[in-house]
Amino acid sequence: MIGRVLANGLGVIALLAVLAGLYLAFFYAPPDALMGDVQRIMYIHVPTAWVAFFAFFVVFVASLLYLGKRWPEADRLASASAEIGVLFTALTLIAGSIWGKPTWGTWWTWDARLTTTALLLVIYVGYLMLRSFVDESERRARLAALVGIVGFIDVPLIYVSVLWFRTLHQPPSLGTGGSKMHEAMLFTLLFNVGAYTLVYLFLLVKRVRLESLRAISEMLAVEKVRHD
Amino acid sequence: MTNLAFILAAYSITLGALAAYGMLVWSRLRLAEHQIAMMAPPQEGGYGQR
């Protein structure tokens, strides 16, 4: 009961943060000197990309934990985070494509950053398909953990793709070397990154609960078969 | 398409998809809770039960 109240409280805070982030993106941050207002897409494109990478990092850590300790909770966390990560990766590609049309003149190009991000989506859609194809829970968790760990290799590749290759995509907006962005733009971007991270955490809590309920449901079904 | 149309498209698709996913998870949760309530063995001797 307390857990549900806390989760719903997190949902309310996430919703308020997203609304505040929208206000900052449209009314506080100045338009870009070169791209104009269309650059405001960055305040949703970069946060969704960040959340996608974070979600797959959670899958990576939870998968390592599962293989090391065989905790079913770690497998449920990985499964929940992977599904949310897939959604955020798809949204990153869609918003990026919409931003690409007015700035690059094309919806899509086989540029290193875009291709490695599309590959990330394919890897984790494969991860979810694998989970749905294998019936035996122990085997499913073990195989999924392997894909979750190996698939994460693509995330650092996406980050360095704009540094290692000649691409249309701009260099990282946020990085270890600081940012050359206008203060108001940087604040708005970081605020939105925080807001969408809260949305991710809220969805993760609910999604993990769903996985737990499914595990209970499977257990009850087995008990019922034994009893009958 | 004007710049405003691109901005609105990006924001409405992203926020709409997140809201739809939230609703989907919520409905799957309700369904799972309902299924467990149906499968769980009946409690005996509880208050208010006949």
Interface residues (C-beta under 8 A of the other chain):
Chain A: V18 L22 G36 D37 V38 R40 I41 I44 H45 T48 I84 L87 A90 L91 I94 A95 I98 W99 K101 P102 V199 L203 K206 R207 R209 L210 L213 R214 I216 S217 L220 A221 K224
Chain B: M1 N3 L4 F6 I7 A9 A10 Y11 I13 T14 L15 A17 L18 Y21 G22 V25 W26 R28 L29 A32 E33 Q35 I36 M39 A40
